[in-house]
Amino acid sequence: MEVIGLLAPIAFVFALAALAQIGALKKEVVGLKKEIEFLKNGREN
């Protein structure tokens, strides 16, 4: 049980890092969606 208590701060740091990565990926996806829309609209005109 003590081991779990010692690993909790490490798990918390990894969770924060994962959340930061998710935020970065979300920004990337939004940028790619905008680029796709721009390319689709450019070819239609």
C-alpha positions as CSV (number, residue, x, y, z in Angstrom):
1,M,0.0,0.0,0.0
2,E,2.9,2.4,0.7
3,V,4.2,1.8,-2.9
4,I,1.0,3.1,-4.3
5,G,1.3,6.3,-2.2
6,L,4.9,6.8,-3.5
7,L,3.8,6.3,-7.1
8,A,0.9,8.7,-6.9
9,P,3.0,11.9,-7.5
10,I,4.7,10.3,-10.5
11,A,1.4,9.2,-11.9
12,F,0.1,12.8,-11.5
13,V,3.0,14.2,-13.4
14,F,2.5,11.7,-16.2
15,A,-1.2,12.6,-16.3
16,L,-0.4,16.3,-16.6
17,A,2.0,15.6,-19.4
18,A,-0.7,13.5,-21.2
19,L,-3.1,16.4,-20.9
20,A,-0.6,18.8,-22.4
21,Q,-0.1,16.4,-25.3
22,I,-3.8,16.1,-25.8
23,G,-4.1,19.9,-26.0
24,A,-1.3,20.1,-28.5
25,L,-2.9,17.4,-30.7
26,K,-6.2,19.1,-30.5
27,K,-4.6,22.3,-31.8
28,E,-3.0,20.4,-34.6
29,V,-6.3,18.7,-35.6
30,V,-8.1,22.1,-35.7
31,G,-5.3,23.5,-37.9
32,L,-5.5,20.5,-40.3
33,K,-9.3,20.9,-40.5
34,K,-8.9,24.5,-41.5
35,E,-6.3,23.6,-44.1
36,I,-8.5,20.9,-45.6
37,E,-11.5,23.3,-45.7
38,F,-9.3,26.0,-47.4
39,L,-8.1,23.4,-50.0
40,K,-11.6,22.2,-50.7
41,N,-12.9,25.7,-51.1
42,G,-10.0,26.6,-53.4
43,R,-10.6,23.8,-55.8
44,E,-14.3,24.4,-56.0
45,N,-13.9,28.0,-57.1
